Amino acid sequence: MSDLDLLEKKLRKKIKNFDKKYSAAKARLELAIKIANERQKAGITQREFANKLKTTQSVISRSEEHTSELQSH
């Protein structure tokens, strides 16, 4: 059993509704990865994307944070 598996096992015991919370977090991360990929494919910057969504570049940056690292796993 890997360290990650052991951590997950401990968290399941300690956190109420772990599966539901984990699934929701995973879904948000998958969505962030898809959005980042599509934005990049479209060839637009975070700032341009933010303007289209009437938000700030920093919001887009935070939502995409670490997505490139996770895509390779």
C-alpha positions in Angstrom: 0.0 0.0 0.0 1.4 3.4 -1.0 1.8 6.4 1.3 -1.1 8.0 -0.6 -3.3 5.0 -0.1 -2.5 5.1 3.6 -3.3 8.8 3.8 -6.6 8.3 2.0 -7.5 5.4 4.4 -6.8 7.7 7.4 -8.8 10.5 5.9 -11.8 8.3 5.2 -11.9 7.4 9.0 -11.5 11.0 10.1 -13.6 13.0 7.7 -17.3 12.8 7.6 -18.7 12.3 4.1 -15.2 11.8 2.7 -16.3 10.1 -0.5 -18.8 12.9 -1.3 -16.2 15.6 -0.6 -13.5 13.8 -2.5 -15.7 13.4 -5.5 -16.7 17.0 -5.5 -13.1 18.2 -5.2 -12.1 15.8 -8.0 -14.9 17.0 -10.3 -13.8 20.7 -9.7 -10.2 19.8 -10.5 -11.1 18.0 -13.7 -13.2 20.9 -14.8 -10.4 23.3 -14.1 -8.1 21.1 -16.2 -10.6 21.0 -19.1 -11.1 24.8 -19.0 -7.3 25.5 -19.0 -6.8 23.1 -21.9 -9.6 24.6 -24.0 -8.4 28.2 -23.2 -4.9 27.3 -24.3 -6.2 25.5 -27.5 -8.2 28.6 -28.3 -4.9 30.6 -28.1 -6.2 33.2 -25.6 -4.5 34.5 -22.6 -5.8 34.3 -19.1 -6.5 38.0 -19.2 -8.5 37.7 -22.4 -10.5 34.8 -21.0 -11.1 36.7 -17.8 -12.4 39.7 -19.8 -14.9 37.4 -21.6 -16.1 36.1 -18.2 -16.2 39.5 -16.7 -13.7 38.6 -14.0 -10.1 39.1 -13.3 -7.0 37.4 -14.6 -6.1 36.4 -11.0 -9.3 34.4 -10.7 -8.4 32.5 -13.8 -4.9 32.0 -12.7 -6.0 30.6 -9.3 -8.5 28.3 -10.9 -5.7 26.9 -13.2 -3.1 26.8 -10.6 -1.3 23.4 -10.6 -3.5 22.0 -13.4 -0.5 21.6 -15.7 1.4 19.7 -13.1 -1.5 17.3 -12.6 -2.2 16.7 -16.3 1.0 14.7 -16.6 0.0 12.2 -13.9 
